[in-house]
Amino acid sequence: MLDRPGVVLGIAALVLNEGATDDNARTVIAAAVDAGVLALDTARAYARVDDDGVGERLAAEGRERRPGLPIITKAGHYRAGASAWHSDGGVDRMRADAARSVELLGGPLDLLLLHRADRVDDLEESVATLAALREEGLARAVGLSNASTELIDRALAVAPIDAVQNRLGLGVDGFAEYRHCRDAGIDFFGYAPFGGPRAAPLATRVPHVAALATQRAASVHRLTLAAVLDVLPGYWPVIGSTRVESVRDAIGAMAEPVDDELRQALLGDLASRGVAV
């Protein structure tokens, strides 16, 4: 789907976090687009009780700043109440979600993912529906989100898939699904690359990169993302920034020089946590 390494902005936190506002979301998305973000990531589930389309609408507004900017969206998981979400990967739900996404995003979907592959009743039915939507031209590419290697293989037994989006917190999560997708030629999008709000500070998980960041007067987040883009081909980090400063810093990683010292620092930090790349 994407033709070069880079950073994707996830819209979830801009919509779902306590105190989130549309004005702040628009400001952050605009900053990301202007800074060169490669794609925006949204979903049918990034909604409010009284507005089922806010996440996709905000993504569509962001794309107006740069026509052609790819947008990833997801179906089969939806907001059912103030603090409740349900999963339904059945044919009717998937088709209804895809149609609503096409309406909100203004045309065929760049990448449509089954949002909670780990929670649907019949994965094979869901994947067959995704494949049909791709064949019909409603989605250019399709795939899974929140899928184990077993679920990825089950999906591939039904139809080819183009991408997988899973959580991949550096120094927190394993790389099994990334490696599985890499071997199969499937694009991999990793959300929560810094581990999420409950993880230990990034600097404590990548101490060698953090030391270089201090020496080079750069943020550890920026240097880590730069090294990731260099050493993990086929992996696009999906950041969840909610501030203009942090989104600009993260996207700046796309232009950050990566030398062997930085490369080896990241590889060493990951190896020390039992992750072999």
Long-range contacts (C-beta under 8 A, 24 or more apart in sequence): 1-39, 1-70, 1-72, 1-110, 1-111, 1-140, 1-141, 1-162, 1-163, 1-187, 2-38, 2-39, 2-70, 2-187, 2-236, 4-38, 5-229, 5-230, 5-233, 5-236, 5-254, 6-36, 6-37, 6-38, 6-229, 6-236, 6-254, 7-37, 7-38, 7-225, 7-229, 7-236, 7-237, 7-239, 7-250, 7-251, 7-253, 7-254, 8-37, 8-38, 8-39, 8-40, 8-41, 8-72, 8-189, 8-236, 8-237, 8-238, 8-239, 9-37, 9-39, 9-40, 9-41, 9-238, 9-239, 9-241, 9-247, 9-251, 10-41, 10-42, 10-191, 10-238, 10-239, 10-240, 11-40, 11-41, 11-42, 11-46, 11-55, 11-58, 11-59, 12-41, 12-42, 12-43, 12-46, 12-55, 12-240, 13-240, 13-241, 13-242, 14-58, 14-242, 15-46, 15-47, 15-48, 15-54, 15-55, 15-58, 16-46, 17-242, 20-242, 22-54, 22-58, 24-242, 25-58, 26-58, 26-61, 26-62, 27-244, 28-241, 28-242, 28-243, 28-244, 28-247, 29-58, 29-59, 29-61, 29-62, 30-62, 30-65, 31-244, 31-247, 31-248, 32-62, 32-241, 32-247, 32-248, 32-251, 33-62, 33-63, 33-65, 33-66, 33-69, 34-65, 35-247, 35-248, 35-251, 35-252, 36-251, 36-254, 37-69, 37-247, 37-251, 38-70, 38-236, 38-254, 39-69, 39-70, 39-71, 39-72, 39-110, 39-236, 40-69, 40-70, 40-71, 40-72, 41-71, 41-72, 41-73, 41-165, 41-189, 41-191, 41-238, 42-71, 42-72, 42-73, 42-74, 43-73, 43-74, 43-75, 43-77, 43-115, 44-73, 44-74, 44-75, 44-76, 44-77, 44-78, 44-97, 44-100, 44-101, 44-115, 45-74, 45-77, 45-78, 45-79, 45-85, 45-115, 47-78, 47-79, 48-79, 49-79, 49-81, 49-82, 52-78, 52-79, 52-100, 53-100, 53-104, 56-101, 56-104, 56-105, 57-104, 59-105, 60-104, 60-105, 60-106, 63-105, 70-110, 70-111, 71-105, 71-109, 71-110, 71-111, 72-110, 72-111, 72-113, 72-163, 72-165, 72-189, 73-101, 73-105, 73-109, 73-111, 73-112, 73-113, 74-112, 74-113, 74-114, 74-115, 74-145, 74-165, 75-101, 75-112, 75-113, 75-114, 75-115, 76-114, 76-115, 76-116, 76-120, 76-126, 77-115, 77-116, 77-119, 87-115, 87-116, 87-119, 87-120, 88-120, 89-114, 89-116, 89-117, 89-120, 89-121, 89-122, 89-123, 89-125, 89-126, 89-129, 90-121, 90-122, 90-125, 90-126, 91-125, 91-129, 94-126, 94-129, 94-130, 94-133, 95-129, 95-133, 98-133, 98-138, 98-139, 99-138, 102-138, 108-137, 108-138, 108-139, 108-140, 109-138, 109-139, 109-140, 110-139, 110-140, 110-141, 111-139, 111-140, 111-141, 111-142, 111-143, 111-162, 111-163, 112-138, 112-139, 112-141, 112-142, 112-143, 113-142, 113-143, 113-144, 113-145, 113-163, 113-165, 114-143, 114-144, 114-145, 115-145, 115-146, 116-145, 116-146, 117-144, 117-145, 117-146, 117-147, 117-151, 117-155, 118-146, 118-147, 118-148, 118-151, 119-146, 123-151, 123-154, 123-155, 124-154, 124-157, 124-158, 127-154, 127-155, 127-158, 127-159, 127-161, 128-158, 128-159, 130-159, 130-161, 131-158, 131-159, 131-160, 143-186, 143-187, 147-177, 148-177, 149-176, 149-177, 149-180, 152-177, 152-180, 152-181, 152-184, 152-186, 156-184, 161-186, 162-186, 162-187, 163-187, 163-188, 163-189, 164-188, 164-189, 165-189, 165-190, 165-191, 165-238, 166-190, 166-191, 167-191, 167-192, 167-196, 168-192, 168-193, 168-235, 168-237, 169-193, 169-194, 169-195, 169-196, 169-199, 170-194, 170-195, 170-202, 170-205, 170-206, 170-224, 170-228, 170-270, 171-195, 171-199, 171-202, 171-205, 171-206, 171-269, 171-270, 171-273, 171-275, 172-196, 172-199, 172-205, 174-275, 175-275, 175-276, 175-277, 178-232, 178-234, 178-235, 181-234, 182-233, 182-234, 182-235, 186-234, 187-234, 187-236, 188-234, 188-235, 188-236, 189-235, 189-236, 189-237, 189-238, 190-235, 190-236, 190-237, 190-238, 191-238, 191-240, 192-238, 192-240, 193-224, 193-225, 193-228, 193-237, 193-238, 193-239, 194-221, 194-224, 194-239, 205-269, 205-273, 206-265, 206-266, 206-269, 206-270, 207-269, 208-265, 208-266, 208-268, 208-269, 209-262, 209-265, 209-266, 209-269, 211-265, 212-261, 212-262, 212-265, 218-256, 219-249, 221-246, 221-249, 221-250, 221-253, 222-249, 222-250, 222-252, 222-253, 222-256, 223-253, 223-256, 223-262, 224-253, 224-266, 225-250, 225-253, 225-256, 226-253, 226-254, 226-256, 226-257, 226-258, 226-262, 227-258, 227-262, 227-263, 227-265, 227-266, 228-266, 229-253, 229-254, 229-258, 230-258, 230-262, 230-263, 231-263, 231-266, 231-267, 231-277, 232-277
